Structures are given as structure tokens and as C-alpha cells.
Amino acid sequence: MKTKEQWLDAYQIMKELRSHLDEKEYLALVEEAQRKDMYRLFALYEGKEIVAVTGFKPMITLYYGRFVWVCDLVTSEQHRSKGHGEKLLSFLEEWAIENGYGAVALSSGVAKKEAHRFYQEKMAYDQVSYVFKKVLKS
């Protein structure tokens, strides 16, 4: 998804995961992330309807080497448990391999136990760390 119209279509699903973002802020962040961080946004459709969305970016760090970081992965509430998340995550894994990246990594909120089970049991991801965050006052 590369156009603002496509991003807006995806917003209807993305806001289920990123409810803190209004449409204007979402569009600005997607545009900046694509321009500065190689952020990519993909959607899964059923017919003409978007049912799931993922945003990711290729990265290089000393810890992971060349890898893909999954920034966002969400299936619309009415379409969950139908394999859409598995399809999108599998797509990301294939994209990573085809583009020379050796791993896929992501973080998941501590309260999202169902998501953790999905990543570990269904998708065979290992929990390798905790993620810490500190909001800075400007």
C-alpha cells in the first residue's frame, strides 16, 4: 500500500490496534515511516474488503542482524480466528527470505495472552526478550 487512499482504507482496521491515533496522525506517521524507515503496509482482502493489515520495516541491528520488525499486525474483530493473521505473518516471513533477511521479530503487549499463544504455538516464534519503554517529556 503506497497511496494515501490505500492507507485510509487500511486505517479502518489499523485503528482497532492503534486506537490512540486519529486519522490525521495515522496518515502523517505512515508517510514519515515510509519515507524515513522503509515502513511497508500490506492488507489482506476478502473480495474488496480489507480484513487484516500489517506494517513492518526491514532493519539491521547487532543483536538480530538483518531482520524484519513487525510494527503492526491486526485482523478486524469480525474476521478474527479465520487464519488471516497467519496468512499475513507467513507472507512477511516469505518476504523476509526473498529479500535477504534472516529473521522476523515483533513485540506484543503484556496483556495480550491470546496473541502470545498465537505467536508461540501457531507460528513457532520464541520469546527472546522483554521490551521496555519510557515516555520522555519534552
DACORTA-V661199 format. One record per run of one state. SS is the DSSP state (H for helix, E for strand, C for the rest). FROM is the first residue (numbers start at 1). LEN is the number of residues. Records with the same first field share a line. If there is no record, write none. Layout:
SS = FROM-LEN  FROM-LEN
This chain:
C = 1-3  18-5  38-2  47-2  62-3  76-1  80-4  99-5  107-6  123-16
H = 4-14  23-15  77-3  84-15  113-10
E = 40-7  49-13  65-11  104-3
